[in-house]
């Protein structure tokens, strides 16, 4: 098996196990068994399970960030924002989030016990909301908000996107109903529109 292929197999197996059972339950032995590789191959690619967790975090983040990324040509920030949120609805209705969110599973499990991983998770969540925050800030400035007010409001609204998204994912798992993710994103989109239209 090519070396790069073995690494990918390990990451894919770890992702499946983390989403199904959590990080603690995803033992090195079980990851290797599911990936069809030896423990020697595992430790060739990852010096520890912690190193695998960090690599998995990056691997998963790249997939999700790519899913949400969209090329928007409009110079109007409101139009750019609307297209970004329309894309978010498409992702919410698609297969990417139906199994859950690796970043959320890890955050719930290790935030109080692994400082390095906790900081890495927080950073990836911040990165996920950065593009939206920038577009929100420009849209708010276009609606007459001051520079300071637009910055603060955009930061808050970008964080609330993650709150709605992760809440929708959690409810979709609890109710076995993926439509809950779509509902959450649609609610966020309507709330942002109302916030932008609010007179200052």
Rosetta constraint file for C-alpha pairs under 8 A:
AtomPair CA 1 CA 5 HARMONIC 6.63 0.50
AtomPair CA 1 CA 6 HARMONIC 6.48 0.50
AtomPair CA 2 CA 6 HARMONIC 6.37 0.50
AtomPair CA 3 CA 7 HARMONIC 6.46 0.50
AtomPair CA 4 CA 8 HARMONIC 6.33 0.50
AtomPair CA 5 CA 9 HARMONIC 6.10 0.50
AtomPair CA 6 CA 10 HARMONIC 6.21 0.50
AtomPair CA 6 CA 35 HARMONIC 7.76 0.50
AtomPair CA 6 CA 37 HARMONIC 6.91 0.50
AtomPair CA 6 CA 41 HARMONIC 7.38 0.50
AtomPair CA 7 CA 11 HARMONIC 6.32 0.50
AtomPair CA 7 CA 42 HARMONIC 7.68 0.50
AtomPair CA 7 CA 45 HARMONIC 6.36 0.50
AtomPair CA 8 CA 12 HARMONIC 6.09 0.50
AtomPair CA 9 CA 13 HARMONIC 6.06 0.50
AtomPair CA 9 CA 35 HARMONIC 5.18 0.50
AtomPair CA 9 CA 36 HARMONIC 7.84 0.50
AtomPair CA 10 CA 14 HARMONIC 6.03 0.50
AtomPair CA 10 CA 31 HARMONIC 6.49 0.50
AtomPair CA 10 CA 32 HARMONIC 6.72 0.50
AtomPair CA 10 CA 35 HARMONIC 5.32 0.50
AtomPair CA 10 CA 37 HARMONIC 7.82 0.50
AtomPair CA 10 CA 42 HARMONIC 7.31 0.50
AtomPair CA 11 CA 15 HARMONIC 6.07 0.50
AtomPair CA 11 CA 52 HARMONIC 7.62 0.50
AtomPair CA 11 CA 55 HARMONIC 7.77 0.50
AtomPair CA 11 CA 56 HARMONIC 5.89 0.50
AtomPair CA 11 CA 59 HARMONIC 7.64 0.50
AtomPair CA 12 CA 16 HARMONIC 6.34 0.50
AtomPair CA 12 CA 35 HARMONIC 7.57 0.50
AtomPair CA 13 CA 17 HARMONIC 6.27 0.50
AtomPair CA 13 CA 31 HARMONIC 5.68 0.50
AtomPair CA 13 CA 32 HARMONIC 7.82 0.50
AtomPair CA 13 CA 34 HARMONIC 5.80 0.50
AtomPair CA 13 CA 35 HARMONIC 5.39 0.50
AtomPair CA 14 CA 18 HARMONIC 5.96 0.50
AtomPair CA 14 CA 26 HARMONIC 6.67 0.50
AtomPair CA 14 CA 31 HARMONIC 5.65 0.50
AtomPair CA 14 CA 56 HARMONIC 7.38 0.50
AtomPair CA 15 CA 19 HARMONIC 6.11 0.50
AtomPair CA 15 CA 56 HARMONIC 6.96 0.50
AtomPair CA 15 CA 60 HARMONIC 7.89 0.50
AtomPair CA 15 CA 102 HARMONIC 7.09 0.50
AtomPair CA 16 CA 20 HARMONIC 6.12 0.50
AtomPair CA 17 CA 21 HARMONIC 5.66 0.50
AtomPair CA 17 CA 22 HARMONIC 6.69 0.50
AtomPair CA 17 CA 23 HARMONIC 7.50 0.50
AtomPair CA 17 CA 25 HARMONIC 7.64 0.50
AtomPair CA 17 CA 26 HARMONIC 5.55 0.50
AtomPair CA 17 CA 31 HARMONIC 7.42 0.50
AtomPair CA 18 CA 22 HARMONIC 4.17 0.50
AtomPair CA 18 CA 23 HARMONIC 4.86 0.50
AtomPair CA 18 CA 25 HARMONIC 7.48 0.50
AtomPair CA 18 CA 26 HARMONIC 6.02 0.50
AtomPair CA 18 CA 102 HARMONIC 6.82 0.50
AtomPair CA 18 CA 105 HARMONIC 7.37 0.50
AtomPair CA 19 CA 99 HARMONIC 6.64 0.50
AtomPair CA 19 CA 100 HARMONIC 6.25 0.50
AtomPair CA 19 CA 101 HARMONIC 7.04 0.50
AtomPair CA 19 CA 102 HARMONIC 6.12 0.50
AtomPair CA 19 CA 105 HARMONIC 7.05 0.50
AtomPair CA 21 CA 25 HARMONIC 5.85 0.50
AtomPair CA 21 CA 26 HARMONIC 6.99 0.50
AtomPair CA 22 CA 26 HARMONIC 6.48 0.50
AtomPair CA 22 CA 105 HARMONIC 6.48 0.50
AtomPair CA 22 CA 106 HARMONIC 7.40 0.50
AtomPair CA 22 CA 109 HARMONIC 7.56 0.50
AtomPair CA 23 CA 27 HARMONIC 7.94 0.50
AtomPair CA 23 CA 105 HARMONIC 7.61 0.50
AtomPair CA 23 CA 106 HARMONIC 6.53 0.50
AtomPair CA 23 CA 109 HARMONIC 7.28 0.50
AtomPair CA 24 CA 109 HARMONIC 7.98 0.50
AtomPair CA 26 CA 30 HARMONIC 6.35 0.50
AtomPair CA 26 CA 31 HARMONIC 6.35 0.50
AtomPair CA 27 CA 31 HARMONIC 6.10 0.50
AtomPair CA 28 CA 32 HARMONIC 6.10 0.50
AtomPair CA 28 CA 39 HARMONIC 7.45 0.50
AtomPair CA 28 CA 42 HARMONIC 7.88 0.50
AtomPair CA 28 CA 49 HARMONIC 6.79 0.50
AtomPair CA 29 CA 33 HARMONIC 6.10 0.50
AtomPair CA 29 CA 39 HARMONIC 7.12 0.50
AtomPair CA 30 CA 34 HARMONIC 6.10 0.50
AtomPair CA 31 CA 35 HARMONIC 6.01 0.50
AtomPair CA 32 CA 36 HARMONIC 5.80 0.50
AtomPair CA 32 CA 37 HARMONIC 5.17 0.50
AtomPair CA 32 CA 38 HARMONIC 5.99 0.50
AtomPair CA 32 CA 39 HARMONIC 6.28 0.50
AtomPair CA 32 CA 42 HARMONIC 6.96 0.50
AtomPair CA 33 CA 37 HARMONIC 6.59 0.50
AtomPair CA 33 CA 38 HARMONIC 7.75 0.50
AtomPair CA 37 CA 41 HARMONIC 6.27 0.50
AtomPair CA 37 CA 42 HARMONIC 7.26 0.50
AtomPair CA 38 CA 42 HARMONIC 6.47 0.50
AtomPair CA 39 CA 43 HARMONIC 6.24 0.50
AtomPair CA 40 CA 44 HARMONIC 6.11 0.50
AtomPair CA 41 CA 45 HARMONIC 6.54 0.50
AtomPair CA 42 CA 46 HARMONIC 5.94 0.50
AtomPair CA 42 CA 47 HARMONIC 8.00 0.50
AtomPair CA 43 CA 47 HARMONIC 5.10 0.50
AtomPair CA 43 CA 48 HARMONIC 6.80 0.50
AtomPair CA 46 CA 51 HARMONIC 5.71 0.50
AtomPair CA 46 CA 52 HARMONIC 5.68 0.50
AtomPair CA 47 CA 51 HARMONIC 6.32 0.50
AtomPair CA 47 CA 52 HARMONIC 7.95 0.50
AtomPair CA 48 CA 52 HARMONIC 6.51 0.50
AtomPair CA 49 CA 53 HARMONIC 6.21 0.50
AtomPair CA 50 CA 54 HARMONIC 6.42 0.50
AtomPair CA 51 CA 55 HARMONIC 6.25 0.50
AtomPair CA 52 CA 56 HARMONIC 5.95 0.50
AtomPair CA 53 CA 57 HARMONIC 6.09 0.50
AtomPair CA 53 CA 117 HARMONIC 7.81 0.50
AtomPair CA 54 CA 58 HARMONIC 6.45 0.50
AtomPair CA 54 CA 117 HARMONIC 6.62 0.50
AtomPair CA 54 CA 120 HARMONIC 7.59 0.50
AtomPair CA 55 CA 59 HARMONIC 6.07 0.50
AtomPair CA 56 CA 60 HARMONIC 5.95 0.50
AtomPair CA 57 CA 61 HARMONIC 6.01 0.50
AtomPair CA 57 CA 102 HARMONIC 7.19 0.50
AtomPair CA 57 CA 103 HARMONIC 6.61 0.50
AtomPair CA 57 CA 121 HARMONIC 7.27 0.50
AtomPair CA 58 CA 62 HARMONIC 6.09 0.50
AtomPair CA 59 CA 63 HARMONIC 6.58 0.50
AtomPair CA 60 CA 64 HARMONIC 6.36 0.50
AtomPair CA 60 CA 102 HARMONIC 6.90 0.50
AtomPair CA 60 CA 103 HARMONIC 7.85 0.50
AtomPair CA 61 CA 65 HARMONIC 5.87 0.50
AtomPair CA 61 CA 103 HARMONIC 7.81 0.50
AtomPair CA 61 CA 124 HARMONIC 6.76 0.50
AtomPair CA 62 CA 66 HARMONIC 5.99 0.50
AtomPair CA 63 CA 67 HARMONIC 6.28 0.50
AtomPair CA 64 CA 68 HARMONIC 6.41 0.50
AtomPair CA 64 CA 96 HARMONIC 7.46 0.50
AtomPair CA 65 CA 69 HARMONIC 6.13 0.50
AtomPair CA 65 CA 128 HARMONIC 6.33 0.50
AtomPair CA 67 CA 91 HARMONIC 6.72 0.50
AtomPair CA 67 CA 96 HARMONIC 7.84 0.50
AtomPair CA 68 CA 84 HARMONIC 7.77 0.50
AtomPair CA 68 CA 87 HARMONIC 6.48 0.50
AtomPair CA 68 CA 88 HARMONIC 6.14 0.50
AtomPair CA 68 CA 91 HARMONIC 6.80 0.50
AtomPair CA 69 CA 84 HARMONIC 7.92 0.50
AtomPair CA 70 CA 84 HARMONIC 6.83 0.50
AtomPair CA 70 CA 87 HARMONIC 7.20 0.50
AtomPair CA 72 CA 80 HARMONIC 6.00 0.50
AtomPair CA 72 CA 83 HARMONIC 7.22 0.50
AtomPair CA 72 CA 84 HARMONIC 7.98 0.50
AtomPair CA 73 CA 80 HARMONIC 7.65 0.50
AtomPair CA 74 CA 79 HARMONIC 6.52 0.50
AtomPair CA 74 CA 80 HARMONIC 6.06 0.50
AtomPair CA 75 CA 79 HARMONIC 7.90 0.50
AtomPair CA 75 CA 80 HARMONIC 7.48 0.50
AtomPair CA 76 CA 80 HARMONIC 6.27 0.50
AtomPair CA 77 CA 81 HARMONIC 5.96 0.50
AtomPair CA 77 CA 135 HARMONIC 6.18 0.50
AtomPair CA 77 CA 136 HARMONIC 7.60 0.50
AtomPair CA 77 CA 138 HARMONIC 5.94 0.50
AtomPair CA 77 CA 139 HARMONIC 4.89 0.50
AtomPair CA 77 CA 142 HARMONIC 7.62 0.50
AtomPair CA 78 CA 82 HARMONIC 6.13 0.50
AtomPair CA 78 CA 139 HARMONIC 5.38 0.50
AtomPair CA 79 CA 83 HARMONIC 6.22 0.50
AtomPair CA 80 CA 84 HARMONIC 6.22 0.50
AtomPair CA 80 CA 135 HARMONIC 7.18 0.50
AtomPair CA 81 CA 85 HARMONIC 6.21 0.50
AtomPair CA 81 CA 132 HARMONIC 7.44 0.50
AtomPair CA 81 CA 135 HARMONIC 6.10 0.50
AtomPair CA 81 CA 136 HARMONIC 6.80 0.50
AtomPair CA 81 CA 139 HARMONIC 7.55 0.50
AtomPair CA 82 CA 86 HARMONIC 6.03 0.50
AtomPair CA 83 CA 87 HARMONIC 6.18 0.50
AtomPair CA 84 CA 88 HARMONIC 6.29 0.50
AtomPair CA 84 CA 132 HARMONIC 7.61 0.50
AtomPair CA 85 CA 89 HARMONIC 6.30 0.50
AtomPair CA 85 CA 185 HARMONIC 7.94 0.50
AtomPair CA 85 CA 189 HARMONIC 6.41 0.50
AtomPair CA 86 CA 90 HARMONIC 6.44 0.50
AtomPair CA 87 CA 91 HARMONIC 6.29 0.50
AtomPair CA 88 CA 92 HARMONIC 6.09 0.50
AtomPair CA 88 CA 185 HARMONIC 7.02 0.50
AtomPair CA 89 CA 93 HARMONIC 6.20 0.50
AtomPair CA 89 CA 182 HARMONIC 6.05 0.50
AtomPair CA 89 CA 185 HARMONIC 6.01 0.50
AtomPair CA 89 CA 186 HARMONIC 6.79 0.50
AtomPair CA 90 CA 94 HARMONIC 6.17 0.50
AtomPair CA 91 CA 95 HARMONIC 7.52 0.50
AtomPair CA 91 CA 96 HARMONIC 6.73 0.50
AtomPair CA 91 CA 97 HARMONIC 7.59 0.50
AtomPair CA 92 CA 96 HARMONIC 7.66 0.50
AtomPair CA 92 CA 97 HARMONIC 6.67 0.50
AtomPair CA 92 CA 181 HARMONIC 5.58 0.50
AtomPair CA 92 CA 182 HARMONIC 5.10 0.50
AtomPair CA 92 CA 185 HARMONIC 7.14 0.50
AtomPair CA 93 CA 178 HARMONIC 7.51 0.50
AtomPair CA 93 CA 179 HARMONIC 7.12 0.50
AtomPair CA 93 CA 181 HARMONIC 7.31 0.50
AtomPair CA 93 CA 182 HARMONIC 5.77 0.50
AtomPair CA 94 CA 98 HARMONIC 7.66 0.50
AtomPair CA 95 CA 99 HARMONIC 7.92 0.50
AtomPair CA 97 CA 101 HARMONIC 6.44 0.50
AtomPair CA 97 CA 169 HARMONIC 6.98 0.50
AtomPair CA 98 CA 169 HARMONIC 7.28 0.50
AtomPair CA 98 CA 172 HARMONIC 7.67 0.50
AtomPair CA 98 CA 173 HARMONIC 7.88 0.50
AtomPair CA 98 CA 178 HARMONIC 6.14 0.50
AtomPair CA 99 CA 173 HARMONIC 7.85 0.50
AtomPair CA 100 CA 169 HARMONIC 6.06 0.50
AtomPair CA 100 CA 170 HARMONIC 7.39 0.50
AtomPair CA 100 CA 173 HARMONIC 7.24 0.50
AtomPair CA 101 CA 105 HARMONIC 6.29 0.50
AtomPair CA 101 CA 166 HARMONIC 7.72 0.50
AtomPair CA 101 CA 169 HARMONIC 7.45 0.50
AtomPair CA 102 CA 106 HARMONIC 6.12 0.50
AtomPair CA 103 CA 107 HARMONIC 6.04 0.50
AtomPair CA 103 CA 121 HARMONIC 6.20 0.50
AtomPair CA 103 CA 125 HARMONIC 7.90 0.50
AtomPair CA 104 CA 108 HARMONIC 6.18 0.50
AtomPair CA 104 CA 166 HARMONIC 7.37 0.50
AtomPair CA 105 CA 109 HARMONIC 6.29 0.50
AtomPair CA 106 CA 110 HARMONIC 5.87 0.50
AtomPair CA 106 CA 111 HARMONIC 7.54 0.50
AtomPair CA 106 CA 121 HARMONIC 7.73 0.50
AtomPair CA 107 CA 111 HARMONIC 5.15 0.50
AtomPair CA 107 CA 118 HARMONIC 6.46 0.50
AtomPair CA 107 CA 121 HARMONIC 6.64 0.50
AtomPair CA 110 CA 114 HARMONIC 5.55 0.50
AtomPair CA 110 CA 117 HARMONIC 7.39 0.50
AtomPair CA 110 CA 118 HARMONIC 6.66 0.50
AtomPair CA 111 CA 115 HARMONIC 6.88 0.50
AtomPair CA 111 CA 117 HARMONIC 7.51 0.50
AtomPair CA 111 CA 118 HARMONIC 4.90 0.50
AtomPair CA 112 CA 118 HARMONIC 7.74 0.50
AtomPair CA 114 CA 118 HARMONIC 6.03 0.50
AtomPair CA 115 CA 119 HARMONIC 6.09 0.50
AtomPair CA 116 CA 120 HARMONIC 6.30 0.50
AtomPair CA 117 CA 121 HARMONIC 6.11 0.50
AtomPair CA 118 CA 122 HARMONIC 6.21 0.50
AtomPair CA 119 CA 123 HARMONIC 6.13 0.50
AtomPair CA 120 CA 124 HARMONIC 6.30 0.50
AtomPair CA 121 CA 125 HARMONIC 6.33 0.50
AtomPair CA 122 CA 126 HARMONIC 6.23 0.50
AtomPair CA 123 CA 127 HARMONIC 6.17 0.50
AtomPair CA 124 CA 128 HARMONIC 6.11 0.50
AtomPair CA 125 CA 129 HARMONIC 6.51 0.50
AtomPair CA 125 CA 162 HARMONIC 7.78 0.50
AtomPair CA 126 CA 130 HARMONIC 6.12 0.50
AtomPair CA 127 CA 131 HARMONIC 7.68 0.50
AtomPair CA 129 CA 133 HARMONIC 6.07 0.50
AtomPair CA 129 CA 158 HARMONIC 5.57 0.50
AtomPair CA 129 CA 159 HARMONIC 6.81 0.50
AtomPair CA 129 CA 161 HARMONIC 7.68 0.50
AtomPair CA 129 CA 162 HARMONIC 7.22 0.50
AtomPair CA 130 CA 134 HARMONIC 6.26 0.50
AtomPair CA 130 CA 158 HARMONIC 7.49 0.50
AtomPair CA 131 CA 135 HARMONIC 6.39 0.50
AtomPair CA 132 CA 136 HARMONIC 6.02 0.50
AtomPair CA 132 CA 158 HARMONIC 6.13 0.50
AtomPair CA 133 CA 137 HARMONIC 6.10 0.50
AtomPair CA 133 CA 154 HARMONIC 5.26 0.50
AtomPair CA 133 CA 155 HARMONIC 5.80 0.50
AtomPair CA 133 CA 157 HARMONIC 7.36 0.50
AtomPair CA 133 CA 158 HARMONIC 5.12 0.50
AtomPair CA 134 CA 138 HARMONIC 6.50 0.50
AtomPair CA 134 CA 154 HARMONIC 7.37 0.50
AtomPair CA 135 CA 139 HARMONIC 6.18 0.50
AtomPair CA 136 CA 140 HARMONIC 6.02 0.50
AtomPair CA 136 CA 150 HARMONIC 7.99 0.50
AtomPair CA 136 CA 154 HARMONIC 5.25 0.50
AtomPair CA 136 CA 157 HARMONIC 7.82 0.50
AtomPair CA 136 CA 158 HARMONIC 7.75 0.50
AtomPair CA 137 CA 141 HARMONIC 6.20 0.50
AtomPair CA 137 CA 150 HARMONIC 5.24 0.50
AtomPair CA 137 CA 151 HARMONIC 5.77 0.50
AtomPair CA 137 CA 153 HARMONIC 7.58 0.50
AtomPair CA 137 CA 154 HARMONIC 5.05 0.50
AtomPair CA 138 CA 142 HARMONIC 6.20 0.50
AtomPair CA 138 CA 150 HARMONIC 7.76 0.50
AtomPair CA 139 CA 143 HARMONIC 6.43 0.50
AtomPair CA 139 CA 196 HARMONIC 7.66 0.50
AtomPair CA 140 CA 144 HARMONIC 6.59 0.50
AtomPair CA 140 CA 145 HARMONIC 5.61 0.50
AtomPair CA 140 CA 150 HARMONIC 5.47 0.50
AtomPair CA 140 CA 154 HARMONIC 7.53 0.50
AtomPair CA 140 CA 196 HARMONIC 6.38 0.50
AtomPair CA 141 CA 145 HARMONIC 4.88 0.50
AtomPair CA 141 CA 146 HARMONIC 6.45 0.50
AtomPair CA 141 CA 147 HARMONIC 6.76 0.50
AtomPair CA 141 CA 150 HARMONIC 6.00 0.50
AtomPair CA 143 CA 196 HARMONIC 6.86 0.50
AtomPair CA 143 CA 197 HARMONIC 7.63 0.50
AtomPair CA 144 CA 200 HARMONIC 7.69 0.50
AtomPair CA 145 CA 149 HARMONIC 5.92 0.50
AtomPair CA 145 CA 150 HARMONIC 5.47 0.50
AtomPair CA 145 CA 200 HARMONIC 7.24 0.50
AtomPair CA 146 CA 150 HARMONIC 5.86 0.50
AtomPair CA 147 CA 151 HARMONIC 6.16 0.50
AtomPair CA 148 CA 152 HARMONIC 6.34 0.50
AtomPair CA 149 CA 153 HARMONIC 5.96 0.50
AtomPair CA 150 CA 154 HARMONIC 5.78 0.50
AtomPair CA 151 CA 155 HARMONIC 6.20 0.50
AtomPair CA 152 CA 156 HARMONIC 6.33 0.50
AtomPair CA 153 CA 157 HARMONIC 6.10 0.50
AtomPair CA 154 CA 158 HARMONIC 6.00 0.50
AtomPair CA 155 CA 159 HARMONIC 6.32 0.50
AtomPair CA 156 CA 160 HARMONIC 6.28 0.50
AtomPair CA 157 CA 161 HARMONIC 6.37 0.50
AtomPair CA 157 CA 192 HARMONIC 7.39 0.50
AtomPair CA 158 CA 162 HARMONIC 6.90 0.50
AtomPair CA 159 CA 163 HARMONIC 6.38 0.50
AtomPair CA 160 CA 164 HARMONIC 6.07 0.50
AtomPair CA 160 CA 188 HARMONIC 7.80 0.50
AtomPair CA 161 CA 165 HARMONIC 6.02 0.50
AtomPair CA 161 CA 185 HARMONIC 7.57 0.50
AtomPair CA 161 CA 188 HARMONIC 6.45 0.50
AtomPair CA 162 CA 166 HARMONIC 5.89 0.50
AtomPair CA 163 CA 167 HARMONIC 5.84 0.50
AtomPair CA 164 CA 168 HARMONIC 5.93 0.50
AtomPair CA 164 CA 184 HARMONIC 5.41 0.50
AtomPair CA 164 CA 185 HARMONIC 6.44 0.50
AtomPair CA 164 CA 188 HARMONIC 6.65 0.50
AtomPair CA 165 CA 169 HARMONIC 6.28 0.50
AtomPair CA 165 CA 181 HARMONIC 6.49 0.50
AtomPair CA 165 CA 184 HARMONIC 6.24 0.50
AtomPair CA 165 CA 185 HARMONIC 6.22 0.50
AtomPair CA 166 CA 170 HARMONIC 6.16 0.50
AtomPair CA 167 CA 171 HARMONIC 6.18 0.50
AtomPair CA 167 CA 181 HARMONIC 7.82 0.50
AtomPair CA 167 CA 184 HARMONIC 7.46 0.50
AtomPair CA 168 CA 172 HARMONIC 5.96 0.50
AtomPair CA 168 CA 180 HARMONIC 5.26 0.50
AtomPair CA 168 CA 181 HARMONIC 4.13 0.50
AtomPair CA 168 CA 182 HARMONIC 7.45 0.50
AtomPair CA 168 CA 183 HARMONIC 7.37 0.50
AtomPair CA 168 CA 184 HARMONIC 5.27 0.50
AtomPair CA 168 CA 185 HARMONIC 7.75 0.50
AtomPair CA 169 CA 173 HARMONIC 6.34 0.50
AtomPair CA 169 CA 178 HARMONIC 7.57 0.50
AtomPair CA 169 CA 180 HARMONIC 7.10 0.50
AtomPair CA 169 CA 181 HARMONIC 5.42 0.50
AtomPair CA 170 CA 174 HARMONIC 6.25 0.50
AtomPair CA 171 CA 175 HARMONIC 5.96 0.50
AtomPair CA 171 CA 176 HARMONIC 7.88 0.50
AtomPair CA 171 CA 177 HARMONIC 7.70 0.50
AtomPair CA 171 CA 180 HARMONIC 6.27 0.50
AtomPair CA 171 CA 181 HARMONIC 7.66 0.50
AtomPair CA 172 CA 176 HARMONIC 5.31 0.50
AtomPair CA 172 CA 177 HARMONIC 4.67 0.50
AtomPair CA 172 CA 178 HARMONIC 4.84 0.50
AtomPair CA 172 CA 179 HARMONIC 6.91 0.50
AtomPair CA 172 CA 180 HARMONIC 5.10 0.50
AtomPair CA 172 CA 181 HARMONIC 6.28 0.50
AtomPair CA 173 CA 177 HARMONIC 6.75 0.50
AtomPair CA 173 CA 178 HARMONIC 7.46 0.50
AtomPair CA 178 CA 182 HARMONIC 7.36 0.50
AtomPair CA 179 CA 183 HARMONIC 6.23 0.50
AtomPair CA 180 CA 184 HARMONIC 6.19 0.50
AtomPair CA 181 CA 185 HARMONIC 6.40 0.50
AtomPair CA 182 CA 186 HARMONIC 6.10 0.50
AtomPair CA 183 CA 187 HARMONIC 6.07 0.50
AtomPair CA 184 CA 188 HARMONIC 6.25 0.50
AtomPair CA 185 CA 189 HARMONIC 6.15 0.50
AtomPair CA 186 CA 190 HARMONIC 6.23 0.50
AtomPair CA 187 CA 191 HARMONIC 6.10 0.50
AtomPair CA 188 CA 192 HARMONIC 6.11 0.50
AtomPair CA 189 CA 193 HARMONIC 6.29 0.50
AtomPair CA 190 CA 194 HARMONIC 6.29 0.50
AtomPair CA 191 CA 195 HARMONIC 6.14 0.50
AtomPair CA 192 CA 196 HARMONIC 6.11 0.50
AtomPair CA 193 CA 197 HARMONIC 6.19 0.50
AtomPair CA 194 CA 198 HARMONIC 6.13 0.50
